[in-house]
Amino acid sequence: MSKRDDLIAVYADDIKNKIGETPDMDFLTKVTIGCGPSIYNNDSSTVAGSDKTELATVKNNFLIKKLGLSDGPELDSAIAAVMEKYGKSNPKKYRAVVYYLLARHFKKEGVYKK
């Protein structure tokens, strides 16, 4: 297995065991590929759920630019809900999992079908 495949397996395990959902492996793979090389860097592969700057980056670069959503309080609410679902005390929130959960929350899986 490749390093990316190994990481996808880790992300799937997080979705299953920390979030309690069965991951859609095809969609998770597409989201992971969409994250690009950031998944291989210890710092950029995770999202600091308590860092306002980090959360603004998720909102602006992913929700607004990638998913094409309009800025508004519902974006902040969705990010907060995903952080809560992933576990506030969980220090390692993988970016690919956060993006996966947000894309599913907004029913934007179609963005990855291109």
C-alpha positions in Angstrom: 0.0 0.0 0.0 1.1 3.5 -0.7 1.5 6.2 2.0 -1.7 7.8 0.8 -3.6 4.5 1.2 -2.2 4.1 4.7 -3.4 7.6 5.6 -6.9 7.0 4.1 -7.1 3.9 6.3 -6.2 6.0 9.4 -8.9 8.6 8.3 -11.5 5.8 7.8 -10.7 4.5 11.3 -11.2 7.9 12.8 -14.6 8.3 11.0 -15.6 4.8 12.2 -14.3 4.9 15.8 -14.3 8.6 16.8 -17.3 9.8 14.9 -19.3 6.6 14.8 -20.1 6.6 11.1 -19.3 4.1 8.4 -17.1 6.0 5.9 -17.8 6.3 2.2 -14.4 5.1 1.1 -14.7 6.4 -2.5 -15.7 9.8 -1.3 -13.0 9.8 1.5 -10.4 8.9 -1.1 -11.5 11.8 -3.3 -11.4 14.3 -0.4 -7.9 13.0 0.6 -6.6 13.4 -2.9 -8.1 16.9 -3.0 -6.1 17.8 0.1 -2.9 17.4 -2.0 0.5 17.2 -0.3 -0.8 18.8 2.9 -1.7 15.3 4.2 2.0 14.4 4.4 3.0 17.3 6.6 2.4 16.9 10.4 1.3 20.5 10.8 -0.9 20.9 7.8 -2.5 17.4 7.9 -4.4 18.3 11.0 -6.8 21.1 12.0 -6.4 22.9 15.3 -10.0 23.1 16.4 -9.4 25.9 19.0 -7.3 28.1 16.7 -9.5 30.8 15.2 -7.0 31.5 12.4 -7.0 27.8 11.4 -10.8 27.7 11.5 -11.0 30.8 9.3 -8.7 29.0 6.8 -11.0 26.0 6.7 -13.9 28.3 6.1 -12.3 30.5 3.5 -10.2 28.0 1.6 -12.5 25.0 1.8 -16.1 26.0 2.4 -16.1 29.2 0.3 -13.4 28.5 -2.4 -13.6 24.8 -2.9 -17.3 24.0 -2.1 -18.5 27.4 -3.4 -20.6 28.3 -0.4 -21.6 31.8 0.5 -20.1 33.2 3.7 -22.5 33.3 6.6 -23.0 32.2 10.2 -24.1 28.7 9.0 -20.5 28.1 7.9 -19.2 28.8 11.4 -21.9 26.7 12.9 -21.1 23.8 10.7 -17.4 24.0 11.5 -18.2 24.1 15.2 -20.6 21.1 14.8 -17.9 19.1 13.0 -15.3 20.0 15.7 -17.8 18.9 18.4 -18.6 15.7 16.5 -14.9 14.9 16.0 -14.3 15.4 19.8 -13.1 18.7 21.2 -10.7 16.8 23.5 -9.3 14.9 20.5 -6.0 16.8 19.7 -5.5 15.2 16.3 -8.3 16.2 13.9 -7.2 15.2 10.4 -7.9 17.8 7.7 -9.2 15.2 5.3 -11.7 14.0 7.9 -12.8 17.5 8.7 -13.2 18.3 5.0 -15.1 15.0 4.4 -17.5 15.8 7.3 -18.1 19.4 6.1 -18.7 18.4 2.5 -21.2 15.8 3.6 -22.8 18.2 6.0 -23.5 20.7 3.1 -24.3 17.8 0.7 -21.5 18.9 -1.6 -20.1 15.5 -2.5 -20.7 16.4 -6.2 -17.8 18.9 -6.1 -15.5 15.8 -6.1 -17.2 14.0 -9.0 -15.4 16.1 -11.6 
